[in-house]
Amino acid sequence: MRLSEHEWKAARTIVAVTLVATTISFVSIWIWAQIDPVLTLRRCYEASIVMPLLIAPLISFGVQRAHLKVRVLSDENQYLAHHDELTGLSNRRAFFARAEAMQAGMSASGEVFACAIADIDNFKRINDSLGHHVGDDVLKALSGVLAALAPKDAVVARLGGEEFAVAGYFANESVARFWFEALVREVAFQRPGGHDVTVSLGWCIAQPDETVSALLNRADRALYASKAAGKNRAEKAERDMFRVVA
């Protein structure tokens, strides 16, 4: 059985506490024996070793068990703070944090940083006609499709409800367009959750000095254009939608 990092730390602490307790006990009884000659040195030494070996591990085990529970709860809270509980994707907070970090690392390599928002078409109809449990299954299945198809190092997140976001680097704008359009087709082909599901998607290319928030807003406007044009399609944000945010 392979121990986790926290379990290894707990085991090392137990050993350290036991050795320290044994040393302190041994030295204390040795000093006591020098003062009181009635005590048998052999019995003193035996007691100074056996008693800590019996007591210290029990105490250490209790302390470390409580510590491990706290660490596990802390790790779970940390995960939930950055991930969507239903789908396991990054949540809105984590999306902005990762996208901002990625955008800050833009280089002169010629790659473009693109952002997209995808929304499930007629999702309310799925919930109303088939039930919310089916809607949840669709959301989880779609999340798996998006995560599997996403470019390397891209961040995929559930922003809330039936809305998802993708951000990452592409070789150029044409590659980004191809990928987003292919994503829409692939979702319809794979039938997430075993149901006929399509998505509408809006996307855009980051401009110099544009914040992730402004980038996402442009993608959101393009998403509305995609819905208005008939759904189940990907639309690129027009440049006149772009506004530099100081």
N, C-alpha and C positions, 0 to 999 in steps of 0.2 A: 504494500500500500504506500502510495507516494504522499508525503506530507506537504501541506501548503506552507507558504512562507510564514504565516502567523503561527502555525503549529510548530514549526522548527524553532521560532523565537520562544514559544512557550516551553518547549522541551529544554532549550538551553538555559532558560531562567530557572526551571525546576532543578537542574543539575547544579547551577551556581548557588542557589539558595541552600541546597543540601550540603554542599562543600563548605560554605561559609558557616552554617549552623554547626556542622561537625567540628570545624576548627575552633570556633568560639567555645563550644562546650568542652572540648578536649583541654584547651588552655585554662579555662576557668576551673575545671576539676583538678588539673595538675597543680595549680596554685593553691587550691583548697587542701590538697593532699600534703603539700609542703608545710602548711600551717598546722593541720591536724594529723599527727602521725598515727592515730588510731585507725584511720581508713587504710584499707588494703589498696596499694597502687594498682594491682591487677584489676580489681573490681571497679576502681575509678575509671581506669582507661576503657574497660569494656563498656561501662555505662555511658561514658562520654562519646563513644562511637555508635553504640546500638540505638540509644534513645533518639538522637537526631536523625538517624537513618529511618527510624520508624515514623517520627512526627513530621519532619520537614517535608517529605514528599506529599503527605496528606494535605498539609497546609498549602503547599505550592500548587498542588493539583486543583484545590478549590479556588485559589486566587486566579490561576491561569485559565481555568474553565470560565470563570466570570469575565476575564479579560478577552477571551476568544469570542464569547457571545457579543460583547461590546464591539469588537472589531468586525465581526460578521454583519451586525446591524449597521455599522458605519459604512461598510462596503456596499451593502444593499441600498442604503440611503443615497450614497454617492452615485450609484448606478441609476437609481430612479430619478435623481436630480438632472441627469443628462440623457435619459432615454424615455421613449414612450412606453408605457407599461403594457399596452395591448400588443403592439407590433415589434417592440425591441429596437426600432430605429431610433436615431437621434431625435430629441425633441426640439422645439423651437429655440430654446436657449442655447443648446449645444450646436445647433445649425449656425446661428449667428456667430458664435465663438470660433468655430472651425472655419467657416467661410471667411471671416475677417482675417484670421491667421493665414489662410491660403492666399487671399488677395494681397496681403501685405508682402508676401514672398514672390510677387510677380517679377519676372526677369525679362531681359531683352531677347529671349530665345525665339520670339515670334509666336509663342502659344497665346491663346486667348482664354480669358476666364469667363465662363458662361454660367448663368443661373436660370433655373426653370421652376415653374409651379405647375403641378398636375392636379386636376380635380376629377373625381369619379363622376361620370355622367349619370344623371337620374338616380343618384344614390338614395334619395328619400323614398323613391318608389320601391327600391329593394327592401328597405327597412319596413315600410308600411305593408307591403304585400307578402314578404317572406319572414319577417321578424328581425329583431335586432341581433339575435344570435347569428343569423345568416349574414347580416351586415358586418358583424365582427369578423366572421370567417373570410369575407371578401377583402376586408381591410388587411388582415394578416397575410392572405395569399398574395395580394397586390404588393405588399411590402417586400415579400420574398422575391417577386419578379423584379421590382426596382433595384433591390440590393444586388441581385445576381447580374443584372445587365449594366449596372453603373460602371463608368470608367474607373480605372485604377486610381485610388486615392481620392475619389470624389466623395462628397458628403451627401447622404440621402437622409431625409428627415420627414417625420409626420408633423406638420405644423398645427394640426388640429382637425377634428372631424374627418372629412374625406379628402383633405387637402395635403399634398406632399410637395416637398421641395428637393431639388437636386442642384448642386454647384460643384464645378470642377474645371480643370484645364483641358483644352482641346487643341489639336495641332493648328487649326484655323477655323474660321467661321463656317466654312463649307462642311467640315467634319462635324462640328457641333450641330448644324442643321440636320445632317444625315442621321446622327445618333438620336436626336429628339424625335424626329419623324419615325424612325425605326422603332423607338420605344413605344410610341402610341400604337403602331401596328402590332407589335409583339404582345402588348397587353390584351388587345382584342383577340389575338390568336390563341393565347394561353388560357383564356377564360378563367380568371382568378376565382377560386372558391367553387369552381364547377358551374358558374353562372355566366351569362352573357354580360360582360363588363367592358366598358370603354372609358377612356379618359380624354379630357381636353387638356391641352398643355400650352402654356405661354412661356417664351424664353427670350433672353437678350444677352448681349455681349457687354461686359464691363467696360466703361469708358474711364479715362484718366481722372483720378480724384473722386470717383463715384463711390459712395458708401454702399455697403451691402444692403442697408435698408432701402436706399433709392433704387438699387438694382432689383430688389425683390418687388418693389412697387411697379417698376416697369414691366417685369415679368407678369405681375398680376393683371395689369391692363391688357397685356397680350392674351392672357388667359380668357378674359371677358370677350375679346375679339374672336377667339377660337370658339367659344360657346355660341356667339352670335352668328358665326359662319356655318354652323351646323353640327358642332361637337365632333368628337372622335378625330381630332386633328391637332397639329402643332402650329402655332403662329409665332412669328418673331416680332418683337416690339419694334415699332417704327422709331427712327432716330428723333423725330420731332417730339416723341414722348420723353426724351432724355432731358434732364435738368441737373446741372452740377449742384451738389449740396455742399456748401462751404463748411 
